[in-house]
Amino acid sequence: MQKQKKKVLFVGYGGGHITILDKIAESLINEDELDVLILPLNGAIPFIKKKYDEAVFCPLSKFASIFDKDIDKILGYGSSLLTENYNPNIGLSKFESMFYLGLSYYDLVLQTDEETAAEIYSKRKRQAFYPYNVLTTIFSQIKPDLVITTTSPRFESAALKAAKGLGIQSLQILDLFGDDYPVPSADHIVVMNQSVSEKLRSRGNIESKFYPYGQPILDETIETINSLDIERLKRNRGLSGKKILLFGPTRNYVFNEDLSIKAELDGTEMNNSIFAILDEVAEKFGIQIILRPHPSDHADNYIKFIADKPHYRVCPDLSIYEAIAISDYVLSYSSTIVVQSVVSNKKSFTFNQNPDELYHWPELSKDPFIYSSDLDELRNNLMENMENRKMVELTSFFEKGAVNKIKILIKKLTK
């Protein structure tokens, strides 16, 4: 009698989240004893749909029939939220976006009531969503043996609660330093190094088992960048001989002490100041600046700051690895792009864009990052380090070989 395969279900948003999960899923796809399923969210859907077959690709819409009783209500909620939330630039269909939003709001109503849900959403928008009832229903149909997520809130966090409620094992792969909200809470948690394990225990997580296995994205970053023909990439874009600064702007969030998002502020004044600094740096040192916003943001939001300035480029055709590879310097508030850059021996600048507010990632304020506590210090640090050609001195703050270690762990957990 053939042994029944164990089901491993990955749940993840786009950007770095699905990249982490994809590397692990890819390593398991040909394991005879495992069925790999991926439930991609929002921006992750086009990527997973293109790469995997129907047996693996499990978007939320695949489970629409189990919500037949309330489907009109769900789609009604989604339709009402679509205008303010739909982003056509990520390749997601309007139906997928509407169904995601509708399910999220439907769950908020289940947790409260119509009136309270409306009040909460008006104040917190999508940050109010935590659809564990919906995922409990979906998981009850899939019956996975292991649920795997990263550190994103909303659906990913709710997936861990749904798994726990159903007695399903869970595994969380942290992207960086454990400064996440909600506090990582899976049964098993993969971290970059031992200090992250200790930090999470100090934050109150004494129940999870920790594994200091490193970070798949950082391993892939180093390997991929080392394999690229940097001069050809620069030559094809007319950038030969130029020093390049890669700027990854982020939305103007401020954070609570638990690192949850407190508010999103208007970024006009802040961006005026940042781009004025970059204009000065570009003019003095002949630097070309490549603009690459976070996947949740839009390059269009920054056009007014760079219009008619030839020292800026928006290069949507460049992959994140290519963008880092051709750059000499990288600047961002707190994106993972600076971590990928620093392990690739690029000078990586971080800064607090709201000096009166808590900085989101304390680790990015320490070596090997060049941190600025305000915009005046950022200007000084950029000016000083454009002239200083000293290479980045890396401390060993991550373990290599993460994918294989995690693969072995998953096989052990599903025996």
C-alpha positions as CSV (number, residue, x, y, z in Angstrom):
1,M,0.0,0.0,0.0
2,Q,1.4,3.4,-1.0
3,K,2.2,5.7,1.8
4,Q,0.0,8.9,1.8
5,K,2.0,12.0,1.0
6,K,2.3,14.7,3.6
7,K,1.0,18.2,2.6
8,V,3.2,21.2,3.1
9,L,1.3,24.5,2.6
10,F,3.2,27.8,2.0
11,V,1.2,31.0,2.7
12,G,2.9,34.3,1.6
13,Y,2.6,37.8,0.3
14,G,4.7,39.2,-2.6
15,G,8.1,40.7,-2.6
16,G,10.7,39.2,-0.3
17,H,8.1,37.1,1.5
18,I,7.3,34.9,-1.5
19,T,10.9,34.9,-2.6
20,I,11.9,33.2,0.6
21,L,9.1,30.7,0.5
22,D,9.7,29.9,-3.2
23,K,13.3,28.9,-2.6
24,I,12.1,26.4,0.0
25,A,9.2,25.1,-2.0
26,E,11.4,24.7,-5.1
27,S,13.8,22.5,-3.1
28,L,10.9,20.2,-2.0
29,I,8.9,20.0,-5.2
30,N,10.4,16.7,-6.3
31,E,10.3,15.0,-3.0
32,D,8.2,11.8,-3.4
33,E,6.8,11.9,0.1
34,L,5.6,15.5,0.0
35,D,2.8,17.4,-1.7
36,V,3.8,21.1,-2.0
37,L,1.0,23.6,-2.0
38,I,1.4,27.4,-2.3
39,L,-1.3,29.9,-1.3
40,P,0.1,33.2,-2.7
41,L,-1.4,36.5,-1.6
42,N,-1.7,39.7,-3.7
43,G,1.6,40.4,-5.5
44,A,2.8,36.8,-5.1
45,I,0.0,35.5,-7.3
46,P,1.4,36.3,-10.8
47,F,4.8,35.0,-9.9
48,I,3.6,31.6,-8.4
49,K,1.0,31.2,-11.2
50,K,3.7,31.5,-13.9
51,K,6.2,29.2,-12.2
52,Y,4.1,26.3,-10.8
53,D,1.3,24.0,-12.1
54,E,-2.3,24.0,-10.9
55,A,-1.6,21.3,-8.4
56,V,0.7,23.6,-6.5
57,F,-0.9,27.0,-7.2
58,C,-3.7,27.5,-4.7
59,P,-4.8,31.2,-4.7
60,L,-7.7,32.2,-2.4
61,S,-10.1,32.2,-5.4
62,K,-9.6,28.4,-5.7
63,F,-11.6,28.1,-2.5
64,A,-14.4,30.4,-3.5
65,S,-16.9,27.5,-3.6
66,I,-16.6,26.8,0.1
67,F,-17.9,30.3,0.8
68,D,-20.9,29.9,-1.5
69,K,-23.4,30.7,1.3
70,D,-21.9,34.2,1.7
71,I,-20.3,34.7,-1.6
72,D,-22.5,37.7,-2.6
73,K,-21.7,39.4,0.7
74,I,-18.0,38.7,0.3
75,L,-17.8,40.1,-3.3
76,G,-19.9,43.1,-2.2
77,Y,-17.4,43.9,0.5
78,G,-14.5,43.4,-1.9
79,S,-16.1,45.6,-4.6
80,S,-16.6,48.5,-2.2
81,L,-12.9,48.4,-1.2
82,L,-11.5,47.8,-4.6
83,T,-11.1,51.4,-5.7
84,E,-8.9,52.5,-2.8
85,N,-6.9,49.3,-2.7
86,Y,-6.4,47.9,-6.2
87,N,-2.9,48.2,-7.7
88,P,-2.9,47.3,-11.4
89,N,0.9,47.5,-11.6
90,I,1.5,44.2,-9.7
91,G,-0.2,42.0,-12.4
92,L,-3.1,40.9,-10.2
93,S,-6.6,40.5,-11.6
94,K,-9.4,42.7,-10.2
95,F,-11.3,39.6,-9.2
96,E,-8.4,38.2,-7.2
97,S,-7.9,41.5,-5.5
98,M,-11.7,41.9,-4.8
99,F,-11.9,38.4,-3.4
100,Y,-8.9,38.9,-1.1
101,L,-10.3,42.2,0.2
102,G,-13.8,40.8,0.5
103,L,-12.7,37.7,2.5
104,S,-10.6,39.9,4.7
105,Y,-13.5,42.3,5.5
106,Y,-15.9,39.4,5.8
107,D,-13.7,37.9,8.5
108,L,-13.6,41.3,10.3
109,V,-17.4,41.3,10.4
110,L,-17.4,37.7,11.8
111,Q,-15.1,38.8,14.6
112,T,-17.2,41.9,15.4
113,D,-20.3,43.0,13.6
114,E,-21.1,45.2,10.6
115,E,-21.1,48.5,12.5
116,T,-17.9,47.8,14.5
117,A,-16.1,46.4,11.4
118,A,-16.9,49.7,9.5
119,E,-15.5,51.8,12.4
120,I,-12.4,49.7,12.7
121,Y,-11.7,49.7,9.0
122,S,-12.2,53.5,8.7
123,K,-9.4,53.9,11.3
124,R,-7.0,51.2,10.4
125,K,-7.7,50.3,6.8
126,R,-6.1,47.0,5.7
127,Q,-4.1,46.9,9.0
128,A,-7.4,45.9,10.6
129,F,-7.5,42.6,8.7
130,Y,-6.7,39.3,10.5
131,P,-8.7,36.6,8.7
132,Y,-8.1,33.5,10.9
133,N,-11.8,32.3,10.5
134,V,-11.5,32.3,6.8
135,L,-8.2,30.5,6.9
136,T,-9.5,28.0,9.4
137,T,-12.2,27.1,6.9
138,I,-9.7,26.8,4.1
139,F,-7.2,24.8,6.1
140,S,-10.0,22.4,7.2
141,Q,-10.5,21.6,3.5
142,I,-6.8,21.4,2.5
143,K,-5.8,19.5,5.7
144,P,-2.1,20.4,5.6
145,D,0.4,18.7,7.8
146,L,2.6,21.7,8.0
147,V,1.9,25.4,7.4
148,I,4.9,27.7,6.5
149,T,4.9,31.5,6.4
150,T,7.3,34.4,6.8
151,T,6.7,37.4,9.0
152,S,4.0,39.5,7.2
153,P,0.9,40.5,9.2
154,R,-2.7,39.9,8.2
155,F,-3.1,36.6,6.2
156,E,0.3,35.2,7.1
157,S,0.0,35.9,10.8
158,A,-3.6,34.7,10.8
159,A,-2.4,31.5,9.1
160,L,-0.4,30.7,12.1
161,K,-3.4,31.2,14.5
162,A,-5.6,29.1,12.2
163,A,-3.0,26.3,12.1
164,K,-2.6,26.3,15.9
165,G,-6.4,26.2,16.4
166,L,-6.6,23.1,14.1
167,G,-3.6,21.4,15.7
168,I,-1.5,21.8,12.6
169,Q,2.3,22.3,12.9
170,S,3.6,25.6,11.8
171,L,7.0,26.9,10.6
172,Q,8.0,30.5,10.2
173,I,11.0,31.7,8.3
174,L,12.1,35.1,9.5
175,D,13.4,37.5,6.9
176,L,15.8,39.4,9.1
177,F,16.3,40.3,12.8
178,G,13.1,39.3,14.6
179,D,11.9,42.9,15.0
180,D,8.5,41.9,13.6
181,Y,4.9,42.6,14.5
182,P,3.2,40.5,15.5
183,V,6.0,38.7,17.5
184,P,6.8,35.5,15.5
185,S,4.8,32.7,17.1
186,A,5.0,29.6,15.0
187,D,5.8,26.2,16.6
188,H,9.2,26.2,14.7
189,I,11.0,29.4,13.7
190,V,14.1,29.7,11.4
191,V,16.2,32.7,12.3
192,M,19.4,34.3,10.8
193,N,21.6,33.7,13.9
194,Q,21.6,32.8,17.5
195,S,21.2,36.5,18.7
196,V,17.8,36.6,16.9
197,S,16.7,33.6,18.9
198,E,17.8,35.3,22.1
199,K,16.0,38.5,21.2
200,L,12.7,36.7,20.5
201,R,12.9,34.9,23.8
202,S,13.5,38.2,25.5
203,R,10.3,39.5,23.8
204,G,8.3,36.8,25.4
205,N,8.4,33.9,23.0
206,I,9.5,31.0,25.1
207,E,7.3,28.3,23.5
208,S,8.7,28.2,19.9
209,K,11.7,26.1,18.8
210,F,14.4,28.2,17.1
211,Y,16.8,27.2,14.4
212,P,19.7,29.6,13.5
213,Y,19.9,28.5,9.9
214,G,20.4,31.8,8.1
215,Q,18.4,33.4,5.3
216,P,17.6,31.9,1.8
217,I,17.4,35.3,0.1
218,L,20.9,36.3,1.3
219,D,22.4,33.1,0.1
220,E,20.8,33.6,-3.3
221,T,21.7,37.2,-3.4
222,I,25.4,36.5,-3.0
223,E,25.4,33.7,-5.6
224,T,23.3,35.5,-8.1
225,I,25.2,38.8,-8.0
226,N,28.5,37.0,-8.3
227,S,27.3,35.4,-11.5
228,L,26.2,38.6,-13.2
229,D,28.1,40.4,-15.9
230,I,28.0,43.8,-14.3
231,E,29.8,45.7,-17.0
232,R,27.4,44.4,-19.7
233,L,24.4,45.4,-17.6
234,K,25.8,48.9,-17.2
235,R,26.8,49.2,-20.8
236,N,23.4,48.2,-22.1
237,R,21.8,51.0,-20.1
238,G,24.4,53.7,-20.9
239,L,25.9,53.6,-17.4
240,S,29.4,52.5,-18.2
241,G,32.0,54.3,-16.1
242,K,29.4,55.8,-13.8
243,K,29.2,55.5,-10.0
244,I,25.6,54.4,-9.1
245,L,23.5,54.9,-6.0
246,L,20.5,52.6,-5.7
247,F,17.7,54.4,-3.7
248,G,14.8,52.3,-2.3
249,P,12.3,54.8,-1.0
250,T,9.6,53.6,1.4
251,R,6.2,54.8,2.5
252,N,6.3,57.2,5.4
253,Y,5.2,54.9,8.2
254,V,5.7,55.6,11.9
255,F,5.7,52.7,14.4
256,N,4.6,51.8,17.8
257,E,7.0,50.4,20.4
258,D,5.9,46.8,19.5
259,L,6.9,47.7,15.9
260,S,3.3,47.6,14.6
261,I,2.4,50.4,12.2
262,K,1.0,53.4,14.1
263,A,0.2,55.6,11.1
264,E,1.2,56.5,7.6
265,L,2.2,60.2,7.2
266,D,2.2,62.3,4.2
267,G,5.7,62.0,2.7
268,T,5.9,65.1,0.5
269,E,8.0,67.3,2.8
270,M,10.3,64.4,3.8
271,N,10.8,63.4,0.2
272,N,11.5,67.0,-0.8
273,S,14.4,67.0,1.7
274,I,15.7,63.6,0.8
275,F,15.7,64.2,-3.0
276,A,17.4,67.6,-2.4
277,I,20.2,65.8,-0.6
278,L,20.5,63.3,-3.4
279,D,20.5,66.1,-6.0
280,E,23.4,67.6,-4.2
281,V,25.3,64.3,-4.0
282,A,24.7,63.6,-7.6
283,E,25.9,67.0,-8.8
284,K,29.1,67.0,-6.6
285,F,30.2,63.4,-7.3
286,G,28.7,62.7,-10.8
287,I,26.6,59.9,-9.3
288,Q,23.7,58.3,-11.2
289,I,20.8,57.4,-9.0
290,I,18.5,54.5,-9.7
291,L,15.1,54.6,-8.1
292,R,13.5,51.4,-6.9
293,P,10.5,51.7,-4.6
294,H,9.3,48.9,-2.3
295,P,6.9,46.4,-4.1
296,S,4.0,47.8,-2.0
297,D,4.7,51.3,-3.3
298,H,4.6,52.9,-6.8
299,A,7.4,54.6,-8.7
300,D,4.7,57.1,-9.9
301,N,4.6,58.5,-6.4
302,Y,8.1,59.8,-6.8
303,I,8.0,61.2,-10.4
304,K,7.4,64.7,-9.2
305,F,10.6,64.7,-7.2
306,I,12.8,63.5,-10.1
307,A,11.2,65.0,-13.2
308,D,13.6,66.7,-15.6
309,K,16.6,65.5,-13.6
310,P,18.9,63.4,-15.8
311,H,20.8,61.9,-12.8
312,Y,17.8,59.8,-11.9
313,R,16.7,56.6,-13.6
314,V,13.7,54.3,-13.0
315,C,14.7,50.9,-14.3
316,P,11.7,48.6,-14.0
317,D,13.4,46.0,-16.2
318,L,16.2,45.5,-13.7
319,S,15.8,42.6,-11.2
320,I,16.6,43.4,-7.6
321,Y,19.9,41.5,-8.0
322,E,20.9,43.4,-11.2
323,A,20.1,46.7,-9.5
324,I,22.3,45.8,-6.5
325,A,25.0,44.4,-8.7
326,I,25.5,47.5,-10.8
327,S,25.3,49.8,-7.8
328,D,28.2,51.1,-5.7
329,Y,26.0,52.5,-2.9
330,V,22.6,51.6,-1.6
331,L,20.2,53.8,0.4
332,S,16.9,53.0,2.1
333,Y,15.0,53.7,5.3
334,S,14.7,50.1,6.3
335,S,14.1,47.8,3.3
336,T,15.6,44.4,3.0
337,I,17.4,45.7,0.0
338,V,20.1,47.2,2.2
339,V,20.8,43.8,3.9
340,Q,21.0,42.1,0.5
341,S,23.4,44.9,-0.5
342,V,25.7,44.8,2.5
343,V,26.3,41.1,2.2
344,S,27.2,41.8,-1.4
345,N,29.9,44.3,-0.2
346,K,28.0,47.4,-1.2
347,K,28.1,50.5,1.0
348,S,24.6,50.5,2.5
349,F,23.1,53.6,4.1
350,T,20.1,53.6,6.4
351,F,18.4,56.5,8.0
352,N,15.5,57.5,10.3
353,Q,13.1,59.6,8.1
354,N,11.1,60.7,11.2
355,P,13.8,61.5,13.9
356,D,11.1,62.1,16.5
357,E,9.7,58.6,16.0
358,L,11.0,55.1,16.8
359,Y,13.4,53.6,14.1
360,H,11.9,50.4,12.8
361,W,14.9,48.2,12.6
362,P,17.6,48.8,15.3
363,E,20.0,46.3,13.7
364,L,20.2,48.5,10.6
365,S,21.5,51.3,12.8
366,K,24.7,49.3,13.6
367,D,27.8,48.1,11.7
368,P,28.1,47.2,8.9
369,F,25.4,49.7,7.9
370,I,26.1,53.4,7.7
371,Y,23.2,54.8,9.8
372,S,21.9,58.4,10.1
373,S,19.6,59.4,12.9
374,D,18.2,62.3,10.9
375,L,18.5,63.9,7.4
376,D,21.3,66.3,8.3
377,E,23.4,63.3,9.4
378,L,22.4,61.5,6.2
379,R,23.7,64.3,4.0
380,N,27.0,64.3,5.9
381,N,27.4,60.5,5.8
382,L,26.7,60.4,2.0
383,M,29.1,63.2,1.3
384,E,31.9,61.6,3.4
385,N,31.4,58.1,2.0
386,M,31.2,59.0,-1.7
387,E,34.9,60.1,-1.3
388,N,35.9,57.2,0.9
389,R,36.6,54.2,-1.3
390,K,37.2,51.8,1.6
391,M,35.4,48.4,1.2
392,V,32.6,47.3,3.5
393,E,34.0,45.3,6.4
394,L,31.4,42.5,7.0
395,T,30.8,40.9,10.3
396,S,29.4,37.4,10.1
397,F,25.8,38.1,11.1
398,F,24.1,35.3,9.1
399,E,24.6,31.6,8.4
400,K,25.0,30.3,4.9
401,G,23.3,27.3,3.4
402,A,19.8,28.1,4.7
403,V,17.7,26.3,2.0
404,N,19.2,22.8,2.5
405,K,19.0,23.1,6.3
406,I,15.3,24.2,6.2
407,K,14.6,21.4,3.7
408,I,16.0,18.8,6.1
409,L,14.0,20.3,8.9
410,I,10.7,20.2,7.0
411,K,11.2,16.6,6.1
412,K,11.9,15.8,9.7
413,L,8.7,17.7,10.9
414,T,6.5,15.8,8.4
415,K,7.7,12.3,9.0
